[in-house]
Structure formats: C-alpha cells, structure tokens
Amino acid sequence: MVDAFGHSEKMANLFDRLSDTYDEVGVDFFKPIATKLLDAMSPVEGERWLDIGCGRGAVLLPVAQLIGSHGLALGIDISAGMIEHARRLALHAGLRNVECEVDDAQSPTTVQGQFDTISSSLVLFFLADPLHALRNWFPLLKPSGRIGVTTFGTIDPRWAYVDEVFQPHLPTHMRDVRIPDNEGPFASDAKLEEMFFTAGFENILTVRTSVPVHFANTQHWYDFTWSIAQRMLWLAIPEHARAEVRREAEARLAQFAQSDGSITFDQEIRLTLGTKPEDLKK
Ligand SMILES: C[S@@+](CC[C@H](N)C(=O)[O-])C[C@H]1O[C@@H](n2cnc3c(N)ncnc32)[C@H](O)[C@@H]1O
C-alpha cells in the first residue's frame, strides 16, 4: 500500500524549499511547456478552469487571461510556498479571476463544484497513485469537460548522458521523473492513455512535442538543477561527493557547448488530452 499522505508531505517539503527560485533562474522551461498545453486546449472565455499542481502559475495565469473576467481559474498545489507565489503573481498581474488553494492532487478536498476544464502540467508523475488521483479528478469535471496533462517524453540523450553522473550516488528507489521508467503508467503513450481510460475519460489522445532548453553556461545549468525537483537528487548525494558529481556533470556538459559556452538541449513533452463522457449512463 502506498503511503500517499507521507509521499505528498515529502513533495510539499521539496517544492516549498525550491518555490522561491522555481522558474526564476532565467531558463525558459515551465512557461513554454504550459504554452504548448494551452495551444492544444484553447481556453474558452468565461469557463471554469481547474489547474492541479499549479506551482507558481505557469498554466494558471495565462489561462486566467484567456478565460477573462467572467471565468474562474482555480489552482491547487500541495506546496504552500508555490501557492503564495501564484497568489502574489496573480495579484501583481491584476487577475481577479484567480483563486489558489493548498490541496493534495492525490485526493483534493477543497475544490467546490465542477469545472469545464482540468489541466495539470508536470505533476501526475509526482503522485503516489496517479490512477487513484485521476479517479478523484473525474467528478470535478462537468460532463463533456476537457482534461489535459503534460508529462515528460523521451529524454534528450545528451542530457541523459549528463544526468547519468547522479545515478551511482542515488538510493535505488529514487528516480528522475524526467526519465520515464520502463514500467508503470508513464512507460508508453498507450499505458498513459489506458490509465486515463480506466479512470473514466474518453477521446484520449497523446501528442508529442518538444521545447528547446537553453543554458548560458554550466553554472546556469547548475542553478537550474537546484531550482527544480532535481534538487532532490542533489540532496540524496552525500555532501562530500557533490563537488565531484558537479565537476563530472559539467565536464560532460562542456562536450555539447557552443563556442560561447552555451548549451541547448531538447525536452520532449507529452500532452495527453481527453474528455469526460457526456452521458455517464451510456
Ligand atoms: C514541476 S512542478 C509543475 C508546476 C506547474 N504546473 C508548472 O507547470 O510550472 C510540480 C508541481 O506539483 C506540485 N505537487 C507535487 N505533488 C503534489 C500533490 N500531491 N498535490 C498537489 N500538488 C503537488 C508541486 O508542489 C509543484 O508545484
């Protein structure tokens, strides 16, 4: 039995710690991925939109712009730090149709009513039981409502080669969510779609796309790794070994650097889209 509560607590801790620097180190990553999702989902003016695991609002804030003042953009996240930033940024942008709550995506308890659309970008693979979570999201969607999530696709082999240096130092159960494992629901598009189907959704479709990820230099890469969930991997490495891991990773990065020292990798993204059946009795 998975300890969903203990797992969510660990995630809350991790993301609270990195919420101040998350998406703030000058690497375009979360916003371009959110744009891909929103391009595929085309928000409609006036709709009620729920963004699960909203973070600092990479999806939530543009959605609020697009649905306009008659719509509602509700974001939930397990990390109070992330929610604080999302609220502040919404206020700063003058978006009055945004609400944010601390809540567990595994089984949300604060969400009231049903929504036209549910989105969740780069969250599902952090949950202790993703199928159970999807089952809990299903009643939050109106009949015919749309769902769209992003997960990571195939990792750029150059990036994998750099990240390999972490592996010997990590506990066996710990894995990088950017590297889909060979088993479980994220192993293939078919498995991912099957999970959505089992949770009750239909018209499920996965689209693969990619975004370029640019680092000005190796220091930039290093700062980025501490500002995302990869921080967890750094923390798992004994402190005395971290400098050596960094040195080896930066030596590998240098093999892919341009003459100005910058490095650009590709990040493949999977967009999984679906709907809730219009008539559940059918
Ligand atoms: C990679 S970030 C993505 C954030 C945002 N969707 C974006 O695209 O920038 C993952 C987010 O999932 C949240 N998260 C992880 N586990 C969660 C859970 N059990 N319930 C709610 N949010 C969770 C984290 O706090 C974090 O904000």
The ligand as an SDF file (V2000), in Angstrom:
LIG
                    3D

 27 29  0  0  0  0  0  0  0  0999 V2000
    7.1200   20.5020  -11.8190 C   0  0  0  0  0  0  0  0  0  0  0  0
    6.0410   21.4310  -10.8330 S   0  0  0  0  0  0  0  0  0  0  0  0
    4.8260   21.9930  -12.0360 C   0  0  0  0  0  0  0  0  0  0  0  0
    4.1120   23.2330  -11.5560 C   0  0  0  0  0  0  0  0  0  0  0  0
    3.2660   23.9080  -12.6240 C   0  0  0  0  0  0  0  0  0  0  0  0
    2.2080   23.0560  -13.0760 N   0  0  0  0  0  0  0  0  0  0  0  0
    4.1480   24.3530  -13.7640 C   0  0  0  0  0  0  0  0  0  0  0  0
    3.9400   23.8790  -14.8780 O   0  0  0  0  0  0  0  0  0  0  0  0
    5.0480   25.1610  -13.5200 O   0  0  0  0  0  0  0  0  0  0  0  0
    5.1510   20.2150   -9.9510 C   0  0  0  0  0  0  0  0  0  0  0  0
    4.1360   20.8040   -9.0010 C   0  0  0  0  0  0  0  0  0  0  0  0
    3.3400   19.7400   -8.4810 O   0  0  0  0  0  0  0  0  0  0  0  0
    3.1080   20.0260   -7.1270 C   0  0  0  0  0  0  0  0  0  0  0  0
    2.7470   18.7760   -6.4540 N   0  0  0  0  0  0  0  0  0  0  0  0
    3.5200   17.6970   -6.2280 C   0  0  0  0  0  0  0  0  0  0  0  0
    2.8170   16.7560   -5.5520 N   0  0  0  0  0  0  0  0  0  0  0  0
    1.5770   17.2760   -5.3690 C   0  0  0  0  0  0  0  0  0  0  0  0
    0.3960   16.8090   -4.7300 C   0  0  0  0  0  0  0  0  0  0  0  0
    0.3320   15.6140   -4.1190 N   0  0  0  0  0  0  0  0  0  0  0  0
   -0.6890   17.6080   -4.7290 N   0  0  0  0  0  0  0  0  0  0  0  0
   -0.6590   18.8460   -5.3180 C   0  0  0  0  0  0  0  0  0  0  0  0
    0.4330   19.3570   -5.9100 N   0  0  0  0  0  0  0  0  0  0  0  0
    1.5340   18.5690   -5.9480 C   0  0  0  0  0  0  0  0  0  0  0  0
    4.3880   20.6490   -6.6390 C   0  0  0  0  0  0  0  0  0  0  0  0
    4.2360   21.3440   -5.4340 O   0  0  0  0  0  0  0  0  0  0  0  0
    4.7540   21.5330   -7.8230 C   0  0  0  0  0  0  0  0  0  0  0  0
    4.2230   22.8210   -7.7120 O   0  0  0  0  0  0  0  0  0  0  0  0
  1  2  1  0
  2  3  1  0
  2 10  1  0
  3  4  1  0
  4  5  1  0
  5  6  1  0
  5  7  1  0
  7  8  2  0
  7  9  1  0
 10 11  1  0
 11 12  1  0
 11 26  1  0
 12 13  1  0
 13 14  1  0
 13 24  1  0
 14 15  1  0
 14 23  1  0
 15 16  2  0
 16 17  1  0
 17 18  1  0
 17 23  2  0
 18 19  1  0
 18 20  2  0
 20 21  1  0
 21 22  2  0
 22 23  1  0
 24 25  1  0
 24 26  1  0
 26 27  1  0
M  CHG  2   2   1   9  -1
M  END
$$$$
